Amino acid sequence: MSELRFPVSDQDHSIGPSNAPVTLVEYGDYQCPHCQAAWPQVEQVLRHFGRNLRYAYRHFPIWTAHPLAKPAAEAAEFAGARQLFWEMHSALFANAHQLSRAVLLTLAAREGLDPNELAAALDLHDYAAKVDADFQSGVRSGVNGTPCFFINGVRHNGTYDATSLSIAIERAGSGKAAHLIRMPVA
């Protein structure tokens, strides 16, 4: 069983309170179709658990298979430096099937970001160090594919549908928050 080697910190993009009884960490790739399918499931889980869950996203671009995954992650970091990470994150997954440099610039403009600044940041790899650090933390934690989830520091080896994630989160939260409510199993 793999364990998360690097706990969530203020360097991570996260949703939910730092003192939530359960922390869910995802390593993902913006060009991965499985990650694209997982994001709406994660959104459902986030809505369900509310303030009882902290969620952090870390980049794990598998650029040998997905050549635009790393530029997309850098674009998300560019947006994050301007407090728009989650907006860009959602936009990237919504457009994962058609990613290109032009699409990255268009998405930036739609989020109110300067596409020329993004183009320059991509050319200079201004945000590559953060993406690489996320990737290396994943490698050291035993990530070998995406999406890969850790719940309270332990790798989740189940499926990533909302029900499976919720059941695992509920188990991880046992005794920590009596008011965690399991989602009904469909």
DAKATA-V151122 format. One record per backbone hydrogen bond with DSSP energy under -0.5 kcal/mol. CO is the residue of the C=O (numbers start at 1). NH is the residue of the N-H. If there is no record, write none. Layout:
co = [CO | CO]
nh = [NH | NH]
This chain:
co = [2 | 3 | 5 | 9 | 12 | 13 | 15 | 17 | 22 | 23 | 23 | 24 | 25 | 26 | 26 | 27 | 27 | 28 | 29 | 32 | 33 | 34 | 35 | 36 | 37 | 38 | 39 | 40 | 41 | 42 | 43 | 44 | 45 | 46 | 49 | 50 | 52 | 54 | 55 | 56 | 57 | 58 | 61 | 62 | 62 | 66 | 68 | 69 | 70 | 71 | 72 | 73 | 74 | 75 | 76 | 77 | 79 | 79 | 80 | 84 | 85 | 86 | 87 | 88 | 89 | 90 | 91 | 93 | 95 | 96 | 100 | 101 | 102 | 103 | 104 | 105 | 106 | 107 | 108 | 109 | 113 | 114 | 115 | 116 | 117 | 118 | 119 | 120 | 121 | 121 | 122 | 125 | 127 | 128 | 129 | 130 | 131 | 132 | 133 | 134 | 135 | 136 | 137 | 138 | 138 | 139 | 148 | 149 | 150 | 150 | 151 | 153 | 154 | 155 | 156 | 161 | 162 | 163 | 164 | 165 | 166 | 167 | 168 | 169 | 170 | 171 | 173 | 173 | 177 | 180]
nh = [155 | 5 | 7 | 12 | 14 | 57 | 55 | 20 | 54 | 25 | 152 | 56 | 150 | 28 | 58 | 147 | 148 | 60 | 32 | 36 | 37 | 38 | 39 | 40 | 41 | 42 | 43 | 44 | 45 | 46 | 47 | 48 | 49 | 50 | 52 | 53 | 22 | 24 | 15 | 26 | 13 | 28 | 63 | 65 | 66 | 69 | 72 | 73 | 74 | 75 | 76 | 77 | 78 | 79 | 80 | 81 | 82 | 84 | 83 | 88 | 89 | 90 | 91 | 92 | 93 | 94 | 95 | 96 | 98 | 99 | 104 | 105 | 106 | 107 | 108 | 109 | 110 | 111 | 113 | 112 | 115 | 118 | 119 | 120 | 121 | 122 | 123 | 124 | 125 | 126 | 125 | 128 | 131 | 132 | 133 | 134 | 135 | 136 | 137 | 138 | 139 | 140 | 141 | 141 | 143 | 142 | 27 | 156 | 25 | 152 | 154 | 4 | 151 | 157 | 149 | 165 | 166 | 167 | 168 | 169 | 170 | 171 | 172 | 173 | 174 | 174 | 176 | 177 | 180 | 182]
